[in-house]
Amino acid sequence: MTHTAAIASRDRLDILATSVLLLLCLTWGLNYALTKFVNLGLQPVFHTGLRSALAGAAILAWCAMRKVRLFERDGSLVPGIVAGTLFGVEFALIALGLDYTSASRSVVFVYTMPFVVAIGAHFLVPGERITPVSLGGLFLAFLGVLAVFSDKLSLPGPNAYFGDFLSILAAVLWGAVTILIKTTSLRRISAEKVLLYQLGVSAVVLLAIAPLFGPILRDVSAVVIGAFAFQVVVVATVTFLIWFWMIQVYPANRLTAFTFLTPVFGVLFGGLLLGEAIGWRLVAGLALVTFGIYLVNRPPRVSADAIGPDGRPS
């Protein structure tokens, strides 16, 4: 992943990419459950900023060991700062939105992100036009997420709509970061440098505004520290590095369709680790999400007229 610019983009997901995406979504789903433990000891905005700072230090050490060039002039500074700012503000909006709306409603609205990416890629990324079948797949996958949380979507208070709006805005920013990476010089630099822009700028933004959200320390325990360490090392360092590399290489709309699995896996791990109820909604939601992802990634049918004399598409 060191020399991303030398890696040719691919027009569809292969078996390796699909397997890695499933593992990423499983890890991010586990992170949902672990975040509940971390929030017991650390204020959400503060621990997200601290996570970015520590993961950034880890990536710097990795780059020094692998001799990855980070400070050469490659035209990525401005888009990198913009992407990092959007990345940090996105997390701040999610945290602020949770003060007004429920976690379940927030998850549903944040995961409208694949629609943002699909629309943006359709108009801005060559070769990534969305088809009616793919769009239908996205809607099916989104319905799967709705099914999982359908019993938890009642209005928690009079200001819930404001929290919903902040969650949707966070989804737009998340999608915007993906499109920015696909359409600027960020696509041609190493994945390590792309991630460092996200972590470095978001750390500054989130740690600066963290005091506005209340005391930064709560009830710190060994469980909190262990869960937070997992977030730093595995989630923010390893999985984010893989994710940003994949964004540079694979079609954005096909990649982001898989993220619908994350909240579904989050509910699954919530049941396994936190004793939360697991019922038919999870099974139905997983089925819808899986079929929706299949439709998004299904190869287009080639008409007989498009078949050449050698039996290959002309």
N, C-alpha and C positions, 0 to 999 in steps of 0.2 A: 504493500500500500504506500510505500515511500514515494514512488515515482508515478503518481496518478495520471499525469499528463500523457504518459506513454501508453496507457491502457485504453484500448478502443472501447467506445460505448457500445452497448448491446441493445437490441430492439425488443428483447423479451427476457423473462426470468428463466434461468436454467434450474436444474435439480438442486445444485449447490446453493444458489441464491434462495430458492424456496425453503430449503432446510434451515439455512441461516436465519431467514426472516421468522420462521416459526420459533426458533430458539430465542431470537430477540424479543418477540412478543410475549413468550413465556416469562422471560426475565423481567420485562416491563410490567407484566401482570403481577408477578411476585413483588415488584417494587411498590405497587399500589398498596398491598397489604403491609409491607414493611414501613411505608410512609406513616401509617397510623401509629406504629410504635415510635418512630422518630419524632412525630409531632407531640408526643407526650413529654419529651424532654427538651426539644428545641423548637423555637418559633418557626413556622413554615418558610417565610421569606428569608429569614436568617440562615436556616440550614440549607436552603437551596443555593444561596449565594456562597456559603462556606463550602458546600459540595463542589461548586464550580471552581472555586479557588484551589482547593486541594487536588481536584482532578486535573486542573491546568498545570499544577506543579508536577504531577505524575507524567503528564504528556511531555512536558519540557524535559524531564529526565529521560524518557523514552527516546525523544528526538536526539538528545545529546549522545546517548548510547548507540543509536543507529546512524548518527551523523546526517540527520535530516536537515536540510537547509530551511531556515525559517525567516531570515532577515534580508534575503536578496530582494531586489526590486522586481516585482512581477505584476504590478498594477492591481493588486488585490487589497490594498489598504482600505480604500474607501468602501467598497462593497463588503469587506470583512467587518469593518466597524459597524456598518448599517445592519448586517446580519446579526452580529453579536448583540446590538442594542435591541433589535426586534426579539431575539431569543430571550433576553433578560426581561423585557417588558411583558412578554407573553406569560412568563411564570408569575410575575407580579400581579397581572390581571387575574390569573386563575386563583391566586391566594386571596386577593381582594374580593373576588366574586364569591368565594366560599363564605364570606362574612354575611352575605345576603341571600344566597340560594343554597340548596342542599348539594352534597357531594354527588349524588346520583344525577341530578339535573345538570350539574357542571360537566360531568363526564360525557353525557349525551351531546351537549352543545359543543364541547371542545372537539369531539370526534366528528364534527362536520368538516374538519380539516381536509379529508380526502377530496371533498367536492371543490374546495378552494383550489387545491393542487390540480385537479382534473380540468377545471375551467381555465386556470392560468396556463397550464401546459398546452392546452388545446390552441390557445391564441399566441403563445410566446415561445414555445419550445418546438423546433422543427422535428417532425416525425412522431409527435406524441399527441396526435388528434384523438379526441375521445369519440368512440362509436356509440350508437344507441344501445347496443348490447352491453358494452362496458359501463355506460351510465346506469342502465338497469341493474347491473351487478352491484354498483355502488349503493343504489337505493335499497336493494335487498340486504346488503351487509349492514347498512344503517338501521333498517327495520329489525335486524337481529339484535343490535345494541339496544334499541328501544324495547324489544321483547324482554331482554334480560333485566332492564330497570323499570319495567312498566308498572310494577306495584309500588314504586318509590318516587313517583314523579309529581305527586300532589304539591301544591304551592306551600312552602314552609313559612311564608310570611308575606306581608304587603309589599316588601321591597324585593321579592324574589326575581321579578322581571329585570331589575337592574343587574342583579348578579348573573342572570341568564345572558344579558347583553354583553357583560364583561367576558363571559366564557366564550361567546361567539366571536368577540373581537380577538380573544386569545387564539382561537382557531384560525382566524384570518392571518394573524401574524405568523403562526406556525407554518401555514401554507406558503406565506410570502417568503419565508426563509428558504424553503425548499426550491421555489421558483427562482429566487435570487442566486442560489448555488448553481442551478442548471443554466442560467442565462448570462452569467458574468464570468470574469476571470477566476472566480472561486472554483469553477469547474476544472481548471487546468493546473491547480496547485495541489500539493499533497493533502491527503485527508487529515493528517496531523495538524497542519496549519489552519485548515478550515475549522477544525474542532477548537483549536486554541483561540481563534477569533470569538467563537461562541462562548467559551468558558471564561476567557479573560474579561471581555466586555460585560458579560452578564454578572460576573462576580462583583465588579465595581458597582454596577447599577443596583443589584439586589442588596449588597451589604450596606450601600449608602442609604437606601430607603427602609431597611429592616426595622430601625427604631420606631418608625411610624406605625408599625403593626403590633406594638406591645413589647413586653419584656422578651429578650432574646433567649433566655434560659428558663426552663420549666423544671421538670422532675427528671434530671439526668440519671440514667442507670446503665448497668452493663448491657442490657438488652438494647437500649437506645443507641449506645456506642457501637455495638455489633451491627445493628441494622444500618446505621449511618455509614460505617466503614464499607459495608457491602455496596451501598449506593455510590460511594466515592470510587471504589476500585472497579467494581463490575459494571454498574450502570453508567455512570458519567464518564468513565475512562474507556473501558473495553467496548461496551455496546454502542455508545455514541460514536466512537471512532469507526467502527464497522458500518454504522448507519450512514454517516456522512460520506464514506467511501462508496457505498452502494448508490447513494443519490447521484454521485458523479458518473457512475457507470451505467446504471439501469434506468428504464423509463420511470419517471416519477409517479405517474398515476397508477402503474401496476404495483409499485412498492408501497405507496401509502394505503392502498386498499387492504393490505395485510394488517395495518395498524388497528382495524376494527376488532381484531382478535384480542388486543391488549386489555380493554375493559372487561371482556368476557373472561379471560384468564384471571383478571384481577378479582372478579367475583368468585371464581373457582378457588383461588388461593385464600380469599377471605373466609370461605367455608372451611378449608382444610386447616388454616392456621389460627383463625379468630373465632371459629365456631358459628359463623354466620350461616343463615339458611341457604341451602342449595335445593332448587326445585326444578319443575318442568320448564320454567322460563329459561333457565341456563341452557338446557338441552336444545330447546327450540331456537334460541338465539344463536347458539353455536352452529346449528344446521344452516340457518339463514346466512350467517356470516360466511361460512365455508362455501356455500353455493354461490354467493355473491362474488367472492374472491375468484372462484373458478370462472365465472362469466367475464370478469374484468381481464383475466389472464388467458382466456381461451384464444387460440390462434384464429385469425379470420379465415373464413372459407374462401377457397380460390375457385372461381368459376371455370368451366371447361374451356372457355375461350382464352383464358389466361395461361393454359398449359401449353408449353412449347413441344416441339417434335421429340425432344429428348425425355419428355415426361416430367420436366421440372417447370415451376412457375416462370412465365416469360416476363 
